[in-house]
C-alpha cells in the first residue's frame, strides 16, 4: 500500500515541531518498507491535500492542543473519526480544513485516500507558539511512544 508519513508543524515553534521530530525518528526504521515515503511539512488545508495525491494511506503526525489529555499524551485516530471543523474556517483557499480540502481534491478527480485511511498520531502539547527549536521535556519524552505508534500502524 503506497503510504506517506507526514510530520506536521513548525520546527522553530517549540513543541509544534514534534511532528517533524517523530517523522525523523520513524525514517530510521523504514528499511523494510519500500512503499513508504516520509516527509515533513509546515502545511495545512489545500496545500497539505496536494501532497497526499497518489497515496493510498496517510499517517499524519502533529501536535494537538485539546486540553483533554496530559501534556505528552499520544493519541491516535483516523480522519473520519475527527469532527469536521469546516465551520471554523473561511471559504478562503488559505484557510480550509483538511476534510474540506480533501473533498475539493476528490471532486476534481484527484487520487486521494479515504478519510478512514488517513491516520493521525498526535501529541498533546500546549507550548506550540514559543520561538525555540527544542521540545519541552514532556513532549520530547513522548517522541519514542509516537514513533512506536506509527510503526504499529504500518505493520497492523
ABEGO torsion letter per residue (X at the ends): XBBBBBBBEBAABEAAAAAAAAAAAAAAAAAABAABBBBBBBBBEAAAAAAABGBABBBBBBBBBAGABBBGBBBBBBAAABBBAAAABBABAABBBAAAAAAAAAAAGBBBBBAAABBBBBBBBABAABBBABBBAAAAAAAAAAAAAAAAAAAX
